């Protein structure tokens, strides 16, 4: 279980974060900032 989470964290850092940002990037919405902050906390992403 822990190894799977470490793999997910790596995939998020390298690929998924940029894809999520591109998918939800809407200047009229605050939900994109909320989702990115939530995912960053979940995957321990340090920008």
Beta strands, then each sheet from edge to edge (+ up, - down):
end
